[in-house]
């Protein structure tokens, strides 16, 4: 089995595993006033400090994951503001910001800063932009967007779920969302980091945990694992990914790599093979023991068409792209195995003669 | 061998997957999502995947086989639902299960199976695939009450070579349920699906009306002499041979004799006026070399009747089969006419509307 679907979830890091197991023995409720509570709170606050040091400065609110962190930010910051979202945002953001104004992206998937600047003139706004796209790995110009927001007095929420742990997270945001399992932690914890001075109300009030911003007893093992995973050095594998893309292009000149001309996450490759349904590619590779994905995963398990690539103007080719995302422990042999399986798949699959005009997409 | 199994989530295709996996094959399960279940059942917030898809996944997980949900909404809408509405608008009676088998199931899944390196496509249809001297033959199922060979007539020879119907030899449904129970499948006692899958509430007129409002426009109900007996709310509500829900009272029950789409008119008459001796079928699929001379066969003109003795003649110029029934029967244009030689399906087509007998206009 070759696992190349890190952007769906990272394999558990050993550091995170150890931290989670240690935290399980700290079974007290962090809100309790007694000794067991204090012991648990010590672990919780150490994790909070570690996350703040890594991504801050700011105030860390633990949540159940990235989806909730994004929803909490939008719920907390949207009132009284128009919400502007990038066209390629994750459903976690799009669904939480219903009725939002969409900021277009260009053919490489970069947010249109001129359009953003124009939209910001129309009054108070909350801008939601992802640091790195989950499907293409394309990095938005967050620093430039932050400068525009600051000048216009707008708030900026950054979904850093995919960038955290894989590259330097730019500053200038009012709130930042991260997810534990995308860092190599265990599922069940995420965090919203609020820049100094930014205050929000709770989405789930509950028992007033997290200083009234997120009710519910904190899942200590997942939080400790997230902090431990976040403290790991980012893996270095841009050369691995670039080498893989070169080999694939040599095998299949018709291959289109989304966002190839701009800065991307070093682990992500979005590969469109004209005329071959993404679904067929994902299934064929899976049956050969190679795990990749396409588009956004629906809970039914069906392969849905990519709204990200459609926003980038891919047209019919949006249905022909798979996402290869290297996990922190990817090896050259994994990439080798993938390239071989991909080549075999391409050779086997029959294709209609009509193909999307590739030149138009470059 | 690696084999793709079309899994609907029902007991039949689940048993197919189970039997093939038990026999040691590498089974790949595929479930088609054909329409937005949440929208079709008008349940707010319901997932696009219905219970059947979840059942199929559960069976696959239980069997430990790979399973995928394939989004075929657009294809199904274009190839099956649109044809369904268009056929009604033409004044004919559609047969969506044949269209679905013909396109979404056999054409598309056979192609997918080949792309995935599978050596066969297996389904839960009740029909038998027999290795004959000239290749695969399509035969009626051992259980004649469950036989689905009628709905498979449009399967091409090439698709038939690649297809497997493991339930064809099953004695009856009970036997299938028993296998499901033996394999421990949760769907063993799941009720059979009913009616048309994309019209869960049975109100197919709403579906037609959305796609072809013209088929739901009001018109007149007349007798064979052109005398107006009443009005109707859309020709899509009528099918030739229908005797209920006509909405016209009379001394004897009246039956739909003919649908005239251009005039939006329903012609009704007594039961005795319905049966016809001859019929024509087009869009023909042959599973033998097309016969050069008239041939004595049995022909099945609707899903719920047995094949009837007839003589057919192939008209290659028109691409149509001329059918002469020994005993006159009801011919509903749009339905399938499937030709049997004994147990074997040798071909078939879709019944064509024969030019209507001249009708005197009421003046």
Interface residues (C-beta under 8 A of the other chain):
Chain A: X279 X280 X283 X284 X286 X287 X298 X299 X300 X301 X302 X303 X304 X305 X348 X349 X350
Chain B: X2 X28 X33 X47 X48 X49 X53 X54 X57 X66 X67 X68 X69 X70 X71 X111 X112 X114 X115 X116 X117
